[in-house]
Amino acid sequence: MKIFISADIEGVAGVTVPEETNPDHKDFPKFARRMSLEVAAACEGAVAAGATDILVKDAHWHARNIDDALLPKETRLHRGWSGHPQAMMDGIDETFDATMFVGYHAMAGSGGNPLAHTKSGGLVQKMTINDVPTSEFRLSAFTAAMHRVPTAFLSGDQALCDEVAGYCDGIETYATMEGRGTSTTSVQPEVAVDRIRKGTEKALSGDLSKLLVDNPSRFKLAIEYKKAALAYRRGFYPGAFVENENTVCFETDDWFEALRFVVFVI
């Protein structure tokens, strides 16, 4: 069994403020280690379920956060950003049996995580697909589905786990934290590691064919920027149009073209 894992940090147990996610800050190493241990737990659960090849995409900041020495020998680690439009899912293709997500977080505008954002907390106020507010998870799950790869497991904040239950029927989720205002309440880190390990093993031991996300036949992406000047310039992307002074839209029936739009306008 071949598994793809995409990992972020804002949904890792205990992460609360931007400094804890910034590689240049003194608080970061502790939380980078927690990210590494949660990813390692997901890999260990996958191995217990029969995985023999696991590709992990480090998908936070400069994408050089995970300590590969903590990962099982069946794992390969994709570090850095190639520039490919699949971004947080770079490396996935139709050869994988399932995909899993570790440390993911709530969408821009959500109160369920003080670090909630979609793609860029500094640029994007809100992103929608077919008028539905959209998280990074939804972008990633649609990318997996483009390759006909089922989405089996997610760990992250409670708000995101609640969101995905509505369109990923049967996915195994584990909430490491709940956010309120600028605060979080998290499980103890060792508990998170144990539950992620057990959750991924359970998820991959079931019928994966039932876990394929059903992508829409057509996509209308709308990105609302925090400043009108950002929307003006990005409105010149081929095929895009400015819906209002802060929002740029793009429509396509090809999800890869949607990804290309996102990577060039954010």
C-alpha positions in Angstrom: 0.0 0.0 0.0 1.3 3.4 -1.0 0.3 6.5 1.1 0.6 10.2 0.6 0.7 12.5 3.7 0.5 16.3 3.6 1.5 18.0 6.8 1.0 21.6 8.2 1.6 23.0 11.6 -1.2 25.3 12.7 -3.3 22.2 13.6 -0.6 20.5 15.7 -1.4 20.2 19.4 -0.6 23.3 21.3 0.2 25.7 18.5 -1.6 29.0 19.3 0.3 32.1 18.1 2.1 33.0 14.9 5.6 33.0 16.6 5.2 29.3 17.3 4.9 28.6 13.5 7.8 30.9 12.5 11.1 29.1 11.9 13.0 32.3 12.8 11.4 32.5 16.3 12.9 30.9 19.4 9.6 29.1 20.2 9.5 27.3 16.9 11.8 24.2 17.5 9.5 22.8 20.2 6.5 22.9 17.8 8.5 21.7 14.8 9.3 18.6 16.9 5.6 18.2 17.8 4.8 18.4 14.0 7.5 15.8 13.3 6.2 13.4 16.0 2.5 13.7 14.8 3.6 13.0 11.2 5.7 10.1 12.5 2.7 8.7 14.3 0.6 8.9 11.1 3.3 7.0 9.3 3.6 4.4 12.0 -0.2 3.9 11.8 0.0 3.5 8.1 2.8 0.9 8.3 0.7 -1.0 10.9 -2.1 -1.0 8.3 0.1 -2.4 5.6 1.8 0.6 4.0 5.2 -0.1 2.4 5.8 3.3 0.8 4.8 6.6 2.3 5.6 10.0 0.8 5.3 13.0 3.2 5.0 16.5 1.9 6.2 19.0 4.4 3.7 21.8 3.6 4.4 24.6 6.1 6.3 27.9 5.6 9.6 27.0 3.8 8.6 23.3 3.9 11.7 22.3 5.9 10.3 21.7 9.3 10.0 17.9 9.8 12.9 15.9 11.3 13.1 12.9 8.9 15.2 11.0 11.5 12.0 10.6 13.5 10.1 9.0 10.6 9.9 5.2 10.0 12.1 3.7 7.3 9.2 3.2 4.9 8.9 7.0 4.6 10.2 9.5 2.0 10.1 13.2 2.8 9.5 15.9 0.2 11.1 19.2 1.6 11.0 22.6 0.0 8.7 24.1 -2.7 9.2 23.1 -6.3 6.8 25.7 -7.6 4.3 23.0 -8.9 0.7 24.1 -8.8 -0.2 21.1 -6.6 1.7 23.0 -3.8 0.8 21.3 -0.5 0.0 18.1 -2.4 3.1 18.2 -4.6 4.1 14.7 -5.4 0.7 13.0 -5.4 -0.4 11.0 -8.4 -2.6 8.2 -9.4 -0.2 5.5 -8.0 -1.2 6.3 -4.3 -3.8 4.2 -2.5 -4.9 6.9 -0.1 -3.9 10.4 1.2 -3.9 11.7 4.8 -3.5 15.1 6.4 -1.7 16.0 9.6 -1.7 19.4 11.4 -4.2 21.1 9.1 -6.3 24.1 10.2 -9.5 25.9 9.8 -10.2 28.2 6.9 -9.9 32.0 6.6 -12.6 33.7 8.6 -13.1 30.8 11.0 -13.2 31.4 14.7 -12.1 27.8 15.4 -8.4 28.5 15.3 -6.6 31.8 16.1 -4.3 31.0 13.2 -7.0 30.2 10.7 -6.3 31.1 7.1 -6.5 29.9 3.5 -3.2 29.9 1.6 -2.1 33.4 2.9 -3.1 35.0 6.1 -1.6 38.2 5.0 -3.3 38.5 1.6 -6.6 36.5 1.6 -9.7 37.5 3.5 -11.8 34.6 2.1 -11.7 32.0 -0.6 -14.8 30.2 -2.0 -15.4 27.4 -4.4 -18.8 27.5 -6.0 -19.8 30.0 -3.3 -18.8 27.7 -0.5 -16.1 29.1 1.9 -12.9 27.0 1.4 -10.1 25.7 3.5 -6.6 24.5 2.5 -7.9 21.0 3.2 -10.7 21.3 0.6 -8.1 22.4 -2.0 -5.9 19.4 -1.1 -8.7 16.9 -1.0 -9.9 18.0 -4.5 -6.3 17.6 -5.7 -6.2 14.0 -4.4 -9.6 13.3 -6.0 -8.3 14.7 -9.3 -5.9 11.7 -9.2 -8.6 9.3 -8.0 -6.9 9.0 -4.6 -9.2 8.6 -1.6 -8.9 10.8 1.5 -8.7 8.7 4.6 -7.6 10.7 7.6 -7.3 14.2 9.0 -5.9 15.6 12.2 -6.1 19.3 13.1 -8.4 21.7 14.9 -12.0 20.8 15.8 -13.5 23.5 13.5 -11.8 21.9 10.5 -12.8 18.4 11.5 -16.4 19.6 11.8 -16.2 21.2 8.3 -14.9 18.2 6.4 -17.5 15.8 7.9 -19.9 17.5 5.6 -18.2 16.5 2.3 -15.8 13.7 3.2 -18.2 11.0 4.3 -16.5 8.3 6.2 -13.1 10.1 6.7 -11.4 9.4 10.1 -10.7 12.6 11.9 -8.9 13.6 15.1 -9.1 17.0 16.7 -5.9 18.1 18.5 -7.4 21.4 19.7 -10.2 23.9 19.9 -9.8 27.6 19.3 -11.7 30.5 20.9 -10.7 34.1 20.2 -6.9 34.2 20.3 -6.7 31.1 22.6 -6.6 27.3 22.1 -7.3 24.3 24.3 -5.3 21.3 23.2 -4.9 17.7 24.1 -1.6 16.7 25.8 1.0 16.1 22.9 1.6 12.4 23.7 -2.1 11.8 23.6 -2.3 13.5 20.2 0.5 11.2 18.9 -1.2 8.1 20.2 -4.6 9.0 18.8 -3.1 9.9 15.4 -1.3 6.6 15.2 -4.4 4.6 16.1 -6.6 6.8 13.8 -4.5 6.3 10.7 -4.2 2.6 11.2 -8.0 2.4 11.6 -8.6 4.6 8.5 -6.3 2.6 6.2 -7.7 -0.7 7.4 -11.2 0.0 6.0 -12.6 0.1 2.5 -10.7 3.0 0.9 -12.8 3.0 -2.2 -15.6 4.6 -0.2 -13.4 7.6 0.7 -13.0 9.3 -2.7 -14.1 12.9 -2.6 -16.7 13.7 -5.2 -15.3 16.8 -7.1 -17.8 19.2 -8.7 -18.0 19.1 -12.5 -17.2 22.8 -12.7 -15.4 25.2 -10.3 -15.9 28.9 -9.7 -13.1 30.1 -7.5 -13.5 33.5 -5.8 -10.6 35.0 -3.8 -11.4 38.0 -1.7 -8.2 40.0 -0.8 -7.6 42.1 2.2 -6.7 45.1 0.0 -8.3 46.2 -3.3 -4.9 46.9 -4.9 -4.1 43.2 -4.6 -7.3 42.2 -6.5 -6.7 44.8 -9.2 -3.4 43.4 -10.3 -4.4 39.7 -10.0 -7.5 40.4 -12.1 -5.3 40.3 -15.1 -4.6 36.6 -14.8 -5.8 35.0 -18.1 -9.5 34.1 -17.8 -9.9 35.8 -14.5 -12.4 38.6 -13.8 -12.9 41.1 -11.0 -16.2 40.5 -9.3 -15.8 43.5 -7.0 -12.9 45.7 -6.0 -11.6 43.1 -3.6 -12.5 39.9 -5.3 -11.1 38.1 -8.3 -12.9 35.0 -9.8 -11.9 32.2 -12.2 -14.1 29.5 -13.6 -13.0 26.2 -15.1 -14.0 22.5 -15.4 -10.4 21.4 -14.9 -9.2 21.3 -11.3 -5.5 21.6 -12.4 -6.4 24.9 -14.0 -8.0 26.0 -10.8 -4.7 25.1 -8.9 -2.7 27.0 -11.5 -4.9 30.1 -10.9 -4.4 29.9 -7.2 -0.6 29.5 -7.3 -0.3 32.5 -9.6 -2.6 34.9 -7.8 -1.6 34.3 -4.2 
